[in-house]
């Protein structure tokens, strides 16, 4: 199979793949394709699954693979526009509900400390969706902290 055949096959797929093929393989920025990601295909379907409580799944990390956490990571990886109001609302909801005692984002209700991997992924998509830096800073860890 020739490279052109593979490119053409990818370009016949979902609009998010079309956008990424143009951006990453053909070095062409197609802003009109990026705008369409939230309006059709996988991007639209993901957005439609958001619940009235502001989350995907039941909440931030439940059930694991269809939760807000992994859905937001998937939406980022689809290259959806970072300016979607509902996505920003969910990120602020997570920050409001899930700050752990150590200043990170906690995946559960009974675990007081955050998880390094979850925090790294959260910061990855929260930054992509242009969450203000001041909102992402950890809360004070107190005078007994061994940090810095």
N, C-alpha and C positions, 0 to 999 in steps of 0.2 A: 504494500500500500504506500502510495506517495504522500509526502508531507501536505501537498495541496488537497488531497483527498481527505486527510485527517482534519485539516482546517475547515474544509467545507462541511464535513460531518458534524464537527463541533458547532459551526455556525447555524446548522439546521436544528439545534437543540434549544433549550430554555433560554430566555432572554438574558438571564444572569450569566450563563456561559458565553453567550454571544458577546456581551459586554467585556467579560474578562479575556476572551480570545483577542478581541480588538486591542484592548489595553496592554495585555501581557505578551502576546505573541506577534501581533502586527504593529505594535507601537502607535496605535491610533486611538485617541480619546473620543469616544462616542457618547457624549452626554445625553443624547436623546434615548439611547439604550438604557443607560443607568436610571433615568427617570421612570422607564417602563417596568423596572424590576418590582416595584411595589404595586403595580397596577395589573400584572398578569403573571402567569406561571407560578413557579415555586414561591417567589417572594410574596405574591398576593395570597397564596394559600396559607403560608405561615402566618401572615398578619391576620387573616380571618379566624385563626384558631385562638386568638387572644380572648380570654374570659372577661366577664364583667368586673371581676375583682382586680383587673389590671395585670394578671399573670397568664402565662401559658402553663398548661398542666394545672396542678392545684396551687402551687406557689413557686417561690424562688428555686428550690432544688427538689421538688416532689411532683410527680414521680420523676426519677432522675433524668431519663433521656428525653422526655417531652416537657420538662420544666422550663421556666423562664430562662434559667441560666444557660441551658444548652440551646434553646431556641434563639436567644440573642446572639450567641456565638455563631450559630448557623446563618442568621440574617446578616451578620457582619461578613461571613465568608462568602455569601452570595453577592456581596458588593452592593447591597441595597443602600440607598441614600442615607447619609447620617442624620438627616434633618426630619425624620418622621416623628411626629408629635407623640403617638402612642408608645413608641419605643422609648423615647425620653421619659415619658411618664412612668413606665415600668422600671427604668433604672433608678429614678428618684424614689419610687416605692421600695425597691430593694434596699437602697441606702437608708431609708427611713425605718424599715422593719428588721433589717438583718445585720446591723452593725454589731460586731462581737465585742466582748470586753477588752480584747487586745487591740482594738482599732481597725481590724479587718472586717471582711464580710463573712458571716457564719452560715454554713449550709443548713444547720439544724436548729431545733428549738431547745434541745437539752445539752448541746455542746457549747460551752461558753467561749472557747477560743475559735479563731478562724482557721481555715485550711489554706496552706500556702498555694496549692495548685488551683483551688477555686478562686482565690484572690488574684492570682496571675491572669487567669482567664477573664475574670470580671474586669480587671483593669484594662485588659486588651480590648474588650468590646465597649466598655464605658468610655474609654479614650476615643475609640473610633467614632462613637456616636456623640462626640464633642461634649461630654459631661464636664462642667467647669472644674478646674483643678482644685479649687477650694472645697468642693463637695467630695473629692476623692481622698483628701488628706485624712490620715488616721486621727482618731480622737486622742486626747492626752492619755499617756500610759501611766501617769503618776510618778511620784518621786522614787518608788522602789523599783523602777524599771532598769533593766540592764542594757537598755538600748542606747546606743550612740553617746 
